[in-house]
Amino acid sequence: MLLVSPPCRGVVYPHSIASNPIDFSARGSYALAFQIPRPILKKECSMRFVCFNQKPKQHPNFKKRHVSTQNVDLPPVLPKNKKKPYPIPFKQIQEAAKKDKKLAQMGIEKHLDPPKNGLLVPTLVPVAYEVIDNWKLLIKGLAQLLHVVPVFACSECAAVHVASAGHNIRDCSGPTSSQRRGSHLWVKGTINDVLVPVESYHMYDPFGRRIKHESRFDFERIPAVVELCVQAGVEIPEYPSRRRTQPVRMMGKRVIDRGGYVKEPDTPCSSTSPLADLDTLGACERYPPPTPEKVPKIAQETMDAYEKVRWGVTKLMREYTVKACGYCSEVHVGPWGHSVKLCGEFKHQWRDGKHGWQDALVEEVLPPNYVWHVRDLKGTPLTGNLKRFYGKAPALVEVCMHSGARVPQCYKAMMRLDIIVPDSQEADMVA
């Protein structure tokens, strides 16, 4: 809706000024706790359209100006003594369940579109192959950069720091942190500290029998990104997947026709591990350190590969179902979660160790693992009394930035690049 200002006839102003928040989620209506908060409206994130006609898009003198957000805070850390919020509002989940139940009582089959009915989506097969190729490039580039950029990890908690020495911020949450007054115990970090491994069970038929607790050792665990790409159409001989020609039929929550149960074919024996290029295990030993002149190029390729992997995973998760536990970090790629009783988080005794499955977020399949942003690797260590002036960034982005890569625009606001860190004495005088 547009309002015409009375003093300046013919000048059109927008009635509401807003900008879209940064969103990496797999669906549009996700919990705010997993998203970057909305920027400040009308001040720094305003998008003003000024024109001199009633039809701004057709006027040749149309001007568009966009001012990006300067600083944003990270998503809040969720408490471990509570369940994660549902990505989709619970009322919508109840309404969808009521519709399915009503159709089942009337004897009407549930309408399923690919890939919900077990069939592949042809347009997403190239996306899955692109994600796999960039996933390999991401692991290779990060393994090479870790020979150049120092990374430290706390042996008691999940804190990671990219600098020549660990920081002095007392925020350790480990089991013995009270004895050290919150100080971290820094050790040399690995590739798994920067690119957090998230594994999932590989299933030949995701619509087949669920994985029981007693049969959990019969299924191999592979990276969740790789399993998502396999189910989306990527062919890996060592990890076959059933490709259906007839759709799965359901009535309510009950499957009435799945095409029968098919035995998994024998995988070919190979001398090397099939996950040699797809897993982070031993990646730093496989790839030697690069020469100094190749470091900026490798850093930029690694940064681009990371963005392409996030883009591809987001696009695949809009169609393919991925489940995550609402209490722990377990992830399962498939229409239903498994029945393995290994959840040991909040009130697991009430659930007999079973996971509380709900729709997963991109941040749960590909965790960003935020670290403190350091401008100079060899500068003074970060201190706790100045932490409100420090920014944060994903650990992989921080490693690539210190290697010479360009920082994407979406991370500059959370890194607080425009803030000058004062001295300790000046910080006490800041209002």
WOBELNOR-V835724 format. One record per helix or strand. SS is the DSSP state (@ for helix, = for strand). FROM is the first residue (numbers start at 1). TO is the last residue. If there is no record, write none. Layout:
ss:SS from:FROM to:TO
ss:SS from:FROM to:TO
This chain:
ss:= from:2 to:4
ss:= from:12 to:14
ss:@ from:32 to:34
ss:= from:47 to:51
ss:= from:63 to:66
ss:@ from:90 to:105
ss:= from:110 to:110
ss:@ from:122 to:145
ss:= from:151 to:154
ss:= from:160 to:162
ss:= from:186 to:188
ss:@ from:191 to:194
ss:= from:199 to:201
ss:@ from:216 to:218
ss:= from:221 to:223
ss:@ from:224 to:231
ss:= from:236 to:236
ss:= from:239 to:239
ss:= from:249 to:251
ss:= from:254 to:257
ss:@ from:283 to:286
ss:@ from:292 to:317
ss:= from:322 to:325
ss:= from:331 to:333
ss:= from:357 to:359
ss:@ from:362 to:365
ss:= from:370 to:372
ss:@ from:384 to:389
ss:= from:392 to:394
ss:@ from:395 to:402
ss:@ from:409 to:415
ss:@ from:424 to:427
